[in-house]
Amino acid sequence: MDIKTFKVERWMNDYEEECAYNLAETCIDSLTVRELLELSGEDVEEYMVKLADTRLTYGHIYGSPELLRGLAGLYKTIAPAQIIPTHGAIGANHLAISTVISAGDNMISVLPTYQQHYSIPESIGAEVRIISLNLDNHFLPDMEQLKSLVDGNTKMITINNPNNPSGSLIPAGQMEEIVEIAESVGAYVLCDEVYRGISEDGGYMPSIVDLYDKGISVCSMSKTFSMAGVRLGWLATRDEGLLERCKERRDYDTISCGVIDDKLAALALKHKEKILERNRKILLDNRKILDDWVNATPEVYYQKPEAGTTALVYYKKDMPSHELCVELLKRKGVLFTPGECFEMEGAVRIGYAFDSKLLKQGLDLFTEFLREE
């Protein structure tokens, strides 16, 4: 199989350990095990003693009952049996696309988005038709363009909501339009929802599976729940035939998820409101810091993110994004992700959902860099 280099992951692998100010991080300030236990109301020492007696078997092949109940509780229409745990959302995206898409099919993907959504189907031999998201359309898909791209051979439309890297959020009415277009040709809609869960007003953020019986939700414990280290994601759908096909394919790459990962994720989901309360404050406080900086810095501009943990910030400096990010790291110790990793030039992706002091320092250093000759 011939597949393109995964630009954003290669960038992080090559540079993440070298920085003093990591503004490329996309998870909300990661929890320690101790913090998780304290937020959950557990006695730390007592819990760790019990955990020490956990037998390290394969465990529940499709996730423990506690885990599946917790995951189902994130949706309005999904039952525990309609969820398949995977090795991170990256495993769930790969599972869904490789199950649905064959050589000769066509599928629709937004761009920018996580590269899996267009490079995996291309490697399979499918035709990928792109909907470009940009500042002019507020990083939202154009419905007329989508209608013009689908046909009887379209097997899947894949979107990313909230969007990575821009932080845009597709309104519920527009999501319903996407469903209508997909339904007109019998296509699945895969929605990468790894940044779903924390809205500006604290209300419920609809999932594609709440809107469409051929909707596929992909998510993980990494971003909104601050637990990337448990490496636990999942696929959810109400399409029973697809569930069975995904289980068949999953046997080839995932026997089960980790027993300890399962336990910690199930505990977090049981006490999700405490974690989301913590993370909502971090996210909203830091989004304001970012917005205040953009408004005070004439050398940059952006579409203010509505959701998620990342923003796509455009800069006024005559330098390709990859070169700029390498130079910024060398001279200031600040790590961003080049827009090039998302096929976007003249911009960088900034992650802002971690330590507020470090965020402010990193942004100020970027301002210095932009003003230097």
N, C-alpha and C positions, 0 to 999 in steps of 0.2 A: 504494500500500500504506500503510495506517494502522498505525503501530507506536508503542508507548509510549516515552517518554524512557528511555534506559538509565541508570538512576539512579547506579549505582556508578561508571560511566565518566565521566558528567557531573560527579559530585562530584570525582573525581580531576583531571579536566581543569581545573576551576574553581579548585581550592585547592592542588594538590600543589606548585606553585612558590613558595608563600607561607610555608611552614613552616620552623622551625628544627629540629624533631624529627619526622621522618616515620615515624610508627608506623602508617601506612596501607599501607606498602609490603608486598607479598605475596611477593616473590621472595627466595630466600636470597641473601645479600650478593653483588651482581652481580660477575662476573669482569671484569677488563680483558683485552684481547687478550694482553697480555704475560703475565698470570697463567695464562691458558689454555695458552699455548705452553710456559711453564715447567713447569706440571703435567704436560703431555704429553711432556716431555723433548725438546722441539724447541730448536734454536738460534734465538733470536729474530731476530737480524739475517738469518741465512740464510733463514729461513722468509719473512720480510717481503719479501726480494728476489724470491723465487719467486712470492709472492702478487702482486707488482707486475706480473708478466708474465701474469697471468690475463686472458684475453680476456672482456670483459663481454657475452657473448651470452646468449640465453635459457638455454643449458645443457641439462641433462637435464630433460625435461618432467615426469617423475614422480620426480625425484630421482636422484642418482648411485648407482651400485652400492655404493660405500662407505657412503653415507648409509643406504641401505635395509638393508644388512647390519647396520649399527649399531643401527638402530631395531628390526629383527626380534629382535636380541639382548636386548631388554628384555622379551620375552615367552617363554612356553614352547611356544606352539602356532602362532605366526605366521611365515610365510615372507616374504621381502622383497617378493615380488609382491603380497602382501595388504595393503600399506601405500600410502596416498596422502598425500604431503606437501601441506601447505596453508600459507596465510599465517597462522601462529599457530594455537593451539587455537580461537581465536574463529572462524577460517575453517573449521575442521573441524566445529565444532558447527553452524554455519550450513549447511554442505554436507550433513551427515547429516540434519538436521531437514527442510530444504527438499526433499531427495530423497525421504524416506519419507512425509512428512505432506502431505495435501491437505485442502482445505476439506471440512468435514463429517466428517472423522475425529475420533476422540478419542485423547488421549494422557495419560499420567500423569506428573506431575512432583513431586518433593519440593520443599518450601519450608521454610527458606531455601536458596537455591542461586544460581548465576550466572543473571542475568535472561534470558539468551538462551533458557534451557530452557523458559520459559513464555511470554515475550513474542513470540518468533518464531512458534511455532505459532498463538498467538492472532491474529497479524497475517495469517496464511494463511487463517484462517477455521475452524480446528480448535477443538474443545472441549477445554480443558485441565482435568483433574481433579487436585486438589492433595492430596498427603499432607503433613500438617503435622509438622515436626520441632521438638521443644522440649526444655526441660530435663527435663520429666517422663519422656520416653522416651529420654533421653540423646542426643537428636538422631539417633535411628535410626528408619527407617521401620517402621510397624506392619504386620505381615503380614496381619492380618485386615482392616484397612482397605484394603490393596492388593487383596486378593481381592475385596472388595466393589465396587471401582472398575472393574475390568477387565470387558470384555465382547467380543463378537465383532467390534466396530468399533474396538477398541483397537489402534492400529498401533505404538505405541512406549511404553515405560516409560523415563523418563530419570532417572538418579541421578547423584550427584556424590560420588566416593569416592577419597580422603578428602574430607570435606565442607568447602566454603567457604560460610559463614564459621566454622563451629563447631569444625572440626578433628576431628570424629567419624570413626570408621573402621568400616564395616560388616563384621562378622565373616564369615569364609568360609562358615559354615553358613547364615547369613542370606542371603548372596549366592546360595547354591544354592536357597534358598526362592524368592527373586525370580525366578530362572531358571525354576523349575517353574511359577510363576504365569504368567510371560510365555509359556512354551511351551504352556500350556493354551489360549491364545487365538491363538497364532501371532504374537505381538508381538515386535518388536525390543527389545533393552535397550541404550540408549545410556548409557555410563558416562563422565562427564567425569573423567578421571584425571590432571589437570594437576599434582596434588600427590602423585601416587603415586611410590614409589621408595625412600623412606627410612623404614624401620620402626624401632620402638623397639629391637628385638633384633638388627637388622642382617640379618634374613632376607628371603626373597623375598616381595613383596607381590602376591598374585594379582590378575590383571586379568580383567575380564568376558569377554574373548575366550578365556581359558583354560577358562572354565566353560560357554560357550554358543556354538553355531554361528551364532546370530543376534545375538550380542553385538557391540557397536561400541565400541571404545576410542578416546577422543579424548585427545590429550596434546600436550605442547610442550616446547621447550628452555628455557622461561622460568623456571619456578619451581624445580624440583629441581636443574636444571643451571645455574642462575644466568646464563642467557644470553637474557634477554628481547629484547635488542637485535638478535638475529639474525632475529627474527620468523619462526620456523619451527615449525610444528605438524604434526600428522598425524592421520589416521584409519586405524584398523586393524580388519579384520574377516575372518572366514573365509567369509562369505557371498559367493560369487563373483558372483551376480546383482546384489547391492547394490553391489559394487565397480564393476561396469561402469556401473551407473546413476549412481553418484557421479562417475565419470570423465566421463560425458556432460555432467552438470550443471556440473562443474568448468571445462569449456572456456569457460563464460560469464563466469567471474570470476577465474580463476587460470591463466595460461598456463604459468608455471613459478615456482618459488621462486628467490630470488636465488642467483647462482653463488657469491658469497663466503659467504653464509649457509650454503649447502650444505657448503662446504669446512670452515668452522669447526665446524659441528655434527657433521660426520662425524669430525673430529679429536677432539672432546670425547667422542663415543660410543666411539671406539676406546680411549680412556683413561678410561672412565667411573668405574672404581673409585677412581682418584686424586681425581676431582672429588667423588664421593659421600662419600669419607672426609673430605675437607675440610668438606663441607656438613653431614654428620651431626654433627660436633663443634659447629659453629655452632648448628645447630638444637636439639640436645639441651641444650647449655649454656644457651641463651636460653630454652628452654621451662621450665627450672628457675628461672631468674630471674623469669619471669612468674608461675609458680606460687607461689614464695615471696612475691612482692608481693601476690598475691590473698589468700593465707592471712594476711598481716600487715595487710590493709586491710579493716576491717569495712564500709566503704562500697561494696564491690563483691563480686560472686560470679559463679561460672561453672561450666560443665562442663569439666574439664581436657581440653585437646585430646590426642588419642592420636596424631595424624599431621598432616601438612600444616604450614603456616606461619602459620596464623591462629587466633584465638580469638574467640568471641563473649562479651564481658564485660558483665554487667548491673551497673547503678549505682543507688545509692539517693539520687537527687536528683530533685526534681519539675520536670523539664525535658524536653521532647521531644528526641529524639536529634539531629535536625538542628540545632536551636537550640544544644544543648549543645556540639556539635562546632565550630560557628562561634565560639561564645564562647570555648571552650578554645583555639582557634587564635589568636584576637585577643589573649587575655590571657596565654597561656603559650607560644605558638608551637608547640604540639603538634597534630599532625594524626592523627586517627582517621577511620574511616569510620562514618557514622551507621547504626544498625540499620535506620532507615527505608529505606535503600537495598536492604534484603533483606526488606522488609515486616515488620520486627521492631522494636517500640518498647521503650524502657527499656534499650537495650543499644548497645554500640559494637563494631565489629570492630577488633581490634588485630593488626597484623602484627609478628612478633617475631624474624624470622630474619636480622638484620643486625648492626650494631655493638652489642656488649653494653653499652658505656658509654652510648651514646646511648639505648638501650632503658631502662636504669635511670633516667637523667635524665628522660626523657619520662614514665615511670610515676610518679616522685616528684612531678613537676609536676602530673600529673592528680590525685594525692592532695591536693595543696595546693588545687587548683581545687574539688574535691568538698567540702572543709572550709570554704571561704569562703562567706560569706553572700551 
